[in-house]
Amino acid sequence: MKRLIVLPTSRAGWGLLVAFVALVLAGTWPVIGWVNRATLVMGLPLMVVWSYLIIFACVAVMLVGNHIVERDDHE
């Protein structure tokens, strides 16, 4: 029987999985409801700043993931 889920085998892999899941959760409704207020941060609505933070954090997690994959010589 084939396994449908592939799990990480290293500590770095588990860390990236946790970071990715945290970012997905940061963009879901309960968190968005807490952040969606009429507050300005550096002249921008808090919701826009939160969106930018999630986008930049996603880029950072992907860069770290690419670095780990290149270091381990995986395909």
VMD Tcl script that draws the C-alpha trace (Angstrom):
set ca {
  {0.00 0.00 0.00}
  {1.36 3.43 -0.95}
  {1.76 6.18 1.60}
  {-0.21 9.26 0.63}
  {1.66 11.66 2.91}
  {5.39 12.26 2.82}
  {6.75 13.54 6.13}
  {10.07 15.32 6.71}
  {12.98 13.21 7.93}
  {15.23 15.93 9.37}
  {14.92 18.55 12.07}
  {15.26 21.30 9.44}
  {12.47 19.71 7.41}
  {10.17 19.62 10.42}
  {11.02 23.25 11.18}
  {10.10 24.29 7.65}
  {6.85 22.33 7.85}
  {5.92 24.04 11.12}
  {6.83 27.47 9.65}
  {4.73 26.82 6.56}
  {1.71 25.64 8.57}
  {2.04 28.70 10.85}
  {2.01 30.98 7.80}
  {-1.06 29.26 6.40}
  {-2.82 29.65 9.74}
  {-1.76 33.32 9.92}
  {-3.74 33.94 6.73}
  {-6.98 32.24 7.80}
  {-10.15 33.80 9.10}
  {-9.72 33.78 12.90}
  {-6.36 35.57 12.69}
  {-7.58 37.92 9.97}
  {-10.55 38.80 12.21}
  {-8.17 39.80 15.01}
  {-6.03 41.92 12.69}
  {-8.82 43.57 10.69}
  {-9.13 46.87 12.57}
  {-9.24 50.52 11.63}
  {-5.66 51.10 12.80}
  {-2.89 52.71 10.81}
  {0.67 51.39 10.96}
  {3.22 53.56 9.16}
  {0.33 55.15 7.26}
  {-1.12 51.81 6.07}
  {-4.11 49.91 7.40}
  {-3.14 47.11 9.79}
  {-4.68 44.54 7.42}
  {-2.35 45.60 4.59}
  {0.72 45.49 6.87}
  {-0.30 42.00 8.04}
  {-0.67 40.85 4.43}
  {2.80 42.17 3.57}
  {4.28 40.42 6.60}
  {2.76 37.11 5.54}
  {4.04 37.52 1.97}
  {7.59 38.40 3.08}
  {7.57 35.57 5.63}
  {6.52 33.11 2.89}
  {9.40 34.30 0.72}
  {11.81 33.89 3.66}
  {10.61 30.34 4.41}
  {10.98 29.40 0.74}
  {14.50 30.84 0.61}
  {15.48 28.88 3.72}
  {13.94 25.74 2.22}
  {15.86 26.20 -1.02}
  {19.08 26.72 0.93}
  {18.54 23.52 2.91}
  {17.77 21.50 -0.22}
  {20.87 22.81 -2.01}
  {23.02 22.06 1.03}
  {21.82 18.44 1.23}
  {22.23 17.81 -2.55}
  {18.67 16.57 -2.99}
  {16.99 16.55 -6.37}
}
mol new
graphics top color blue
foreach p $ca { graphics top sphere $p radius 0.5 }
foreach p [lrange $ca 0 end-1] q [lrange $ca 1 end] { graphics top cylinder $p $q radius 0.2 }
display resetview
